[in-house]
C-alpha cells in the first residue's frame, strides 16, 4: 500500500502508520523542514497520483487560502486518488478567528473518502457541523518516561511557549494558577521561550516573578528529552488555552503521570478521564475562580499513575490495524473494475 501523508513525518504519524505501508515522499529538506508538503501543490499532485494509492491529510495546510483548498480538493477528485482526513483541530490554535479553518474543513470533509478524529466529542461536533461521520481513533502515547527524574510534589507548571495565538491572558492565567497552587500547599513555575520579548508582550510578568508570586524560567525550546524531563519534574501541568480541540502535550503528561488542568473548550477531557477542568471558552471567557479551584484540586489529589507501557503498545498496534483497514478499504473502492 503506497500512502502519501501530509505532513511527511511527525511523531503522531509515525505511531499510527501501519508497518507494511510504503510512505511516499518526498521528505522535507533539512534546510527547510517546515516547508509545505508538495502534495498540497495541485500541479505536483496531478503529476504524481499514479505513484500513490492513498493520500492521508493530517495537518500542515494552513498556508492554503480557503479558495486554494477548495481548488485542491477538486484536483483530488479528478485524480482518482483516495483521500483520508484526520481532524486533529476543529479550532486552529494559530488563527485568531475560526472562519478560515472552518472553510478549510468544509472543503476537506466534503472530499474525503473517510474521516477520522481523536475523541467522541470531536466526532459529535463534526457530525453536527459538517454532517460527516467519523472513525474515532485515540491519540497514541508518544513519550517514554526517563529514568532518574524526580517529581516535586505539588509543583504546578504553566508553559507559555512563544505566546501563540490561542493563549489566554498570561497574567490572568499565572496569577490564578499561582493562587490555586499556594492554596493547595504548592508553588507555580512559569516557563516561556527566550524568543519572546516579555517586557513588551507581557508587561508585569517579570515583576510578579521578582515579587515572589511564582518562579519564572526563560529558555530555548525544549528538545524531546528536555520536555519529557520537565513534565516528569512537575506534578500538574496547566493548559492555558483560549481555544483548541485536542492536545499531544496532554498525552505526554499522561505517559509520565503528570496531572493536567485543562479548559472546558475543546475536547481535552475526552482524551483522559483524569483531566481536571476549569471554565473557559470563546463566548464566556476565562472563569478565574474556577481555574484557581481546579489547580488547588489537582495538587491535592493523589498522583495519577503513568500510562502502562503494555497498554500503550497494544493501543498503538490497534491504531495501526485501524489505519491499515481504512487504507485497504478506500484503495479498493478506488481501484478500477
Secondary structure, DSSP 4 states (H G I P E B T S, - for coil): -EEEEESS--HHHHHHS-TT-EE--PPPPSTTTTSPPGGGSHHHHHHHGGG-SEEEE-S--TTS-HHHHHHHHHHHHHHTPEEEEEE--SS-TT-SSSHHHHHHHHHHHHH-SEEEES-HHHHHHHHHHH----EE-PPPP---PPTT----TTEEEEE-TT--TTBPPHHHHHHHHHHHHHHTT-EEEEEEETTS-HHHHSTTHHHHHHTTSSEEEEESPP-HHHHHHHHHH-SEEE--BSS-S--HHHHHHHHHT-EEEEESSTTGGGT-TTPEEE-EETTTEE-HHHHHHHHHHHHHSPPPPPPPHHHHHHHHHHHHHHHHHHHHHHHHHHS--
